[in-house]
Amino acid sequence: MKKRYLLLVPFMMIGLVLGSCSSNIKYEDNNTTSSTTSDDDYILSDLGISNSNQSVSNQTTELLYEPVYNDIDISLEKTSDASTSTIIEDVVEDVYDSVVSIEATSTSSISSGSAVLFAKDNTLGFSYLLTCFHVIEGAYSFSITESDGDIYEAYLVAGYEDEDLAIMAIETPEEDDLCYATLFENSDELRLGSQVICIGNPLGTLPGSVSVGVVSYVNRTVNVSTYKKQTLIQTDVAINSGNSGGGLFNTSGALIGIVSAKYSSSGIEGLGFAIPSNTFNDVISKLMATAKYDSANKVWKTGYYEGDYEFGFTISLGTYRSNNSFKSVAYISALNTKESYTGEGLEVNDIISSVSIDYSVTTKEDSTLASISSVDDIMSYLYNSGLEVGDKIVFEVYRSNTKKTITIDVLQFRYSI
């Protein structure tokens, strides 16, 4: 099964930075240099606290004259003028309400992220939102919270794991005061260094947060898993866990990207990524064209991306004992038997001896992987073979010491709850 690994940072650091103090401090005003002292001595002395062990005697200063106390007389200059409006402030004001927080509940956890309102359905009475697939994956219940605090139940319309996108729906309120993002047409036209605005829900607890950065690279190819790459917008805008699914806007207020991931490692800063508008415009059109709403039962039949397939089997490396000897084998360690996953016919603990592909079109030549020494041998073979829906994968396996030929169909995948 194809998995993605997203590198997100689930923490917030708040700190106070103090300047370091040299052990030899030079006072330029009197051209003298202090004696050598520790940093602690200097810092404490600077705060008016002695760090030495010397005793200090109490001394009283005798006044020469009778005190005459005078009040302070100053005039403070204040203003109620706000800062001069900038293009960033104007754009934020225009698009702010189009970004919402989303909460996804699964059987084992509750996850939080962001989503962007992008369209209204005048016929069905729904408003649609775009978010990341990894935000809603595995969940069965969803809710969204608008910037004004209003909460709506949300429904899954469609999901596409390969591009990490999902579409959700909420019932449009009677007094439709929702704000919908305008989608940027061609993200290939983005310019390096152009200013961008990110709005989202960092850490899942700070909804409506705004950060600003630039486009660092327009179409960056990024490895999102061992066998899969994605083309993304690279940006230095601040991105944290919970920002996933949030909006990346240009200074015209157009949605140019859906925030999805960041590189996280010691010494790495400002490497964030967003799914470009060229990608989500294509995915939206494909998913919306195949999604159907059952008005009689008030449920969604989720849409799909035509040609997409997902493996429903997990292959692991194990040790097999035969005639008092041990050898490494690749075997089926787990199965997802949910409808539309490719893998029906395989069983857990099947030991794989060979894999072949029977293409559905005659222009492709069938192939076989006869020598297997690792899981990577099999998965690289499958992912690099140009598989399409309608092709067949033929596994030669040993099941309970009996050799079997298992042929599975590559199925059109439709994600559903």
Secondary structure, DSSP 8 states (H G I E B T S, - for coil): ----------------------SS-EETTTTEE-----HHHHHHHHTT---S-----------SS---------------------HHHHHHHHHGGGEEEEEEE-SS-EEEEEEEEEEEETTTTEEEEEE-HHHHTT-SEEEEE-TTS-EEEEEEEEEEGGGTEEEEEEE--SS------EE-S-GGG--TT-EEEEEE-GGGT-TTEEEEEEEEEEEEEEEEETTEEEEEEEE-S---TT-TT-EEEETTSEEEEEEEEE---TT--S-EEEEEHHHHHHHHHHHHHH-EEETTTTEEE-B--TT---B-EEEEEEEEEETTEEEEEEEEEEE--STT-B-TT--TT-EEEEEEEE-SSTTS--EEE----SHHHHHHHHHTTT--TT-EEEEEEEETTEEEEEEEE--------
